[in-house]
């Protein structure tokens, strides 16, 4: 029988299924990509906390819907997406490697050369759904810096693990990583 974690943010309640990602680690699976109600609830709260920015930038795929809604609220005509594969239309693309807690393997993110030109010399806010180890965020930041952008904010809906203690990120709520037990219970991993 599937077990769930009761979760609430900005008045939106969800039952998140526990998903084991290693023998000693489980997540309460937070998938924002198809949750219109949740994105519309959290986006205005993140926008309020951002400094003045010229562009929002995210990685494919879960941050796209959040970045879209935030850019719409900010009156921006577009936002920047780092892709997980090199597409034929991409010219002079930049690349950066990352290994996040959810992918659990090395992946490469790519930034189209024309997008790199757009953000050169501009103030950029990096947007993600969840920041845990910070690897995905670091990859996006590496691309932005290589393109010549000034990263002025790093923001996410949730922070997990060591990201909770970081003072350089904006987040709305702490989210937990859990230790799964043989009896089917889950204990939050404490962040010290």
NORZIMO-V587383 format. One record per residue. N is the residue number from 1. RES is the residue in one letter. PSI is psi in radians with two decimals (* if undefined). OMEGA is omega in whole degrees, 0 to 359 (none if undefined). BURIAL is I if it has 24 or more other C-alpha atoms within 12 Angstrom, else O. Layout:
BEGIN
n;res;psi;omega;burial
N;RES;PSI;OMEGA;BURIAL
N;RES;PSI;OMEGA;BURIAL
END
This chain:
BEGIN
n;res;psi;omega;burial
1;X;2.32;181;O
2;X;2.44;178;O
3;X;2.59;184;O
4;X;2.65;175;O
5;X;2.21;178;I
6;X;2.14;188;O
7;X;2.47;175;O
8;X;2.40;175;O
9;X;2.33;179;I
10;X;0.67;178;O
11;X;-0.03;180;O
12;X;2.22;181;O
13;X;2.45;178;O
14;X;2.70;170;O
15;X;1.94;184;O
16;X;2.19;180;O
17;X;2.44;173;O
18;X;2.34;180;I
19;X;2.11;180;I
20;X;2.18;180;I
21;X;-0.15;175;O
22;X;2.95;180;O
23;X;-0.59;185;O
24;X;0.26;186;O
25;X;2.40;176;O
26;X;2.69;177;I
27;X;2.67;165;I
28;X;1.79;193;I
29;X;1.92;181;I
30;X;1.83;182;I
31;X;1.86;186;I
32;X;-0.29;191;I
33;X;-0.53;181;I
34;X;0.20;186;O
35;X;1.43;183;O
36;X;-0.78;182;O
37;X;-0.81;182;O
38;X;-0.78;179;I
39;X;-0.76;180;I
40;X;-0.43;178;I
41;X;-0.72;186;I
42;X;-0.53;184;I
43;X;-0.81;179;I
44;X;-0.58;180;I
45;X;-0.69;177;I
46;X;-0.72;180;I
47;X;-0.72;180;I
48;X;-0.52;186;O
49;X;-0.14;182;O
50;X;2.56;169;I
51;X;-3.12;178;O
52;X;2.26;182;O
53;X;2.73;176;I
54;X;-0.59;181;I
55;X;2.64;168;I
56;X;2.53;181;I
57;X;2.40;180;I
58;X;3.03;175;I
59;X;2.59;173;I
60;X;2.30;14;I
61;X;-0.60;190;I
62;X;-0.45;180;I
63;X;-0.19;186;I
64;X;-0.83;182;I
65;X;-0.67;178;I
66;X;-0.79;180;I
67;X;-0.70;177;I
68;X;-0.91;184;I
69;X;-0.70;179;I
70;X;-0.73;180;I
71;X;-0.63;177;I
72;X;-0.80;180;O
73;X;-0.56;180;I
74;X;-0.07;180;I
75;X;0.39;179;O
76;X;2.59;180;O
77;X;-0.32;182;O
78;X;2.93;173;O
79;X;2.98;187;I
80;X;2.37;180;I
81;X;2.17;171;I
82;X;2.22;185;I
83;X;2.72;180;I
84;X;-0.09;175;I
85;X;2.69;180;O
86;X;2.07;183;O
87;X;2.63;181;O
88;X;-0.52;181;O
89;X;-0.19;184;O
90;X;2.22;180;O
91;X;2.42;178;O
92;X;0.74;183;O
93;X;2.55;172;I
94;X;2.71;179;I
95;X;2.69;178;I
96;X;2.42;182;I
97;X;2.61;178;I
98;X;2.77;174;I
99;X;1.80;183;O
100;X;2.91;181;I
101;X;-0.50;182;I
102;X;-0.55;178;I
103;X;-0.54;177;O
104;X;0.39;173;O
105;X;2.80;180;O
106;X;2.37;175;O
107;X;2.78;179;I
108;X;2.35;175;I
109;X;2.52;183;I
110;X;2.48;176;I
111;X;2.12;179;I
112;X;2.45;181;I
113;X;-0.66;179;I
114;X;-0.56;175;O
115;X;-0.64;176;I
116;X;-0.72;178;I
117;X;-0.70;181;O
118;X;-0.66;186;I
119;X;-0.10;179;I
120;X;2.15;179;O
121;X;0.08;183;O
122;X;2.76;176;I
123;X;2.15;186;I
124;X;2.40;171;I
125;X;2.24;179;I
126;X;2.26;187;I
127;X;2.36;176;I
128;X;2.90;178;I
129;X;-0.82;181;I
130;X;2.39;172;I
131;X;2.11;179;I
132;X;-1.42;180;I
133;X;-0.37;181;I
134;X;0.03;182;I
135;X;-0.81;179;I
136;X;-0.76;178;I
137;X;-0.74;179;I
138;X;-0.65;179;I
139;X;-0.76;178;I
140;X;-0.75;180;I
141;X;-0.69;177;I
142;X;-0.73;178;I
143;X;-0.79;181;I
144;X;-0.78;180;I
145;X;-0.76;178;I
146;X;-0.57;178;I
147;X;-0.17;179;I
148;X;0.28;178;O
149;X;2.77;174;I
150;X;1.94;180;I
151;X;2.00;184;I
152;X;-0.17;179;I
153;X;2.61;174;I
154;X;2.09;187;I
155;X;2.58;178;I
156;X;2.84;175;I
157;X;-0.84;185;I
158;X;2.68;171;I
159;X;2.43;179;I
160;X;2.82;174;I
161;X;-2.36;184;I
162;X;-0.38;180;I
163;X;-0.46;180;I
164;X;-0.58;183;I
165;X;-0.16;182;O
166;X;2.42;178;O
167;X;0.06;181;O
168;X;0.19;177;O
169;X;2.64;175;I
170;X;2.24;175;I
171;X;2.75;184;I
172;X;-0.50;185;I
173;X;2.58;172;I
174;X;2.41;176;I
175;X;2.66;188;I
176;X;2.62;165;I
177;X;2.51;189;I
178;X;2.71;168;I
179;X;2.09;178;I
180;X;2.52;180;I
181;X;2.73;182;O
182;X;-0.50;182;O
183;X;0.08;178;O
184;X;0.14;178;O
185;X;2.90;182;O
186;X;2.34;180;I
187;X;2.23;178;O
188;X;2.43;175;O
189;X;2.20;181;O
190;X;2.55;178;O
191;X;1.95;180;O
192;X;*;none;O
END
